[in-house]
Amino acid sequence: MDIKVHSLPAEKMKEKIKDESQLGFGRIFTDRMLMVEWKAGQGWCDARIEPYAPFVLDPACTVFHYAQEIFEGLKAYKWADGRVALFRPEMNARRFNQSGDRICMPALPEETFIDGIKKLVELEKGWIPTAPGTSLYIRPTMIAVEPVLGVHPSNHYYFYAILSPVGAYYAAGFKPVSILVEDHYVRAVPGGTGEAKTGGNYASSLKAGMEAKKKGYDQVLWLDGRERRYIEEVGAMNIFFAYGKKIVTAPLNGSILSGVTRDSVIRLAPTLGYEVEECQIDVNDLMADIRAGKVTEAFGSGTAAVITPVGKLCYKDEVLSLTGGQVGEITQKFYDTLTGIQTGRLPDEFGWVQFVG
Ligand SMILES: *Cc1c(COP(=O)(O)O)cnc(C)c1O
């Protein structure tokens, strides 16, 4: 698909933040965005890169009422040699269409997703921060914009991608998070939308997150929606538990998000000397194993922070600490290896990196 590049008037160019320690996450956006539209009877059309600007949308649009929306998250890294790398973008392109299929949105050709993002990042590469741990976060999104209140799939969609320079997640060093196992609210049920990266899943998770914060926890660990017994995932991360050289994680059962970072951990593990098992994890067994000292480490995996050490787990008022608040050796190893491949410090033996330009 031909992507038209609209000119960027000088008065629309923004001031870039010079102090990269002030970037934070997802608050600053670059000068341009990618836009492609889909119209019933016509398909994908009008692909363009244009100045970043607010949308003018009819208040009746489907997305505002019935949440027909999907998104993705990936990062671009500026390597020491000046090249710009994306990490496994084909995985995001594929998952985007899987999410879209679940809520009846049209499939976007994977090459349009990838080529559009590459072209946008190439134009905006001056925005990519270079301090250790920083990157350019890419947020592809699709929204339903038909202005009608009837409940049915929209006849008009916007696919767009915006870019945000983001700071180092662990600017002050790795910080283990504390996690509350949620035993009342659920995130997803079998047959629901848990596997889709769709905004509605996040809206329904906010309340549990707020209540956990009030109790002093950083994030919520979801249990399965049927029995509230089996470990699913954490907020925007998948979760792994290490038993010595063996690492376990929940299987892709349809109600958890199939993380790109999760898949990368699973594929890297054997090369680092670990065995991974995808299996149902009963929270009661898990708590017993932590108590007994059999669980040596726990960590989350997701694009934003890559690997997040878990320092504390609370379930039904019992609080258990892991690795004594320290960062475990396995957690550190996966973090160093993944970020090493992403930033070009380590060889890319799996062919995960794609360059822009
Ligand atoms: C995006 C996301 C993840 C992590 O996926 P990555 O591809 O590794 O970034 C995990 N859980 C949920 C609910 C998510 O939305």
The ligand as an ORCA input file, in Angstrom:
! r2SCAN-3c Opt
* xyz 0 1
  C       0.233     -6.367     26.105
  C      -0.108     -7.257     27.231
  C       0.804     -8.189     27.768
  C       2.262     -8.274     27.347
  O       2.441     -8.539     26.007
  P       3.834     -8.174     25.303
  O       3.590     -8.545     23.881
  O       4.867     -8.997     25.950
  O       4.034     -6.719     25.504
  C       0.378     -9.032     28.757
  N      -0.881     -8.964     29.245
  C      -1.777     -8.078     28.767
  C      -3.138     -8.054     29.332
  C      -1.426     -7.199     27.751
  O      -2.317     -6.312     27.297
*
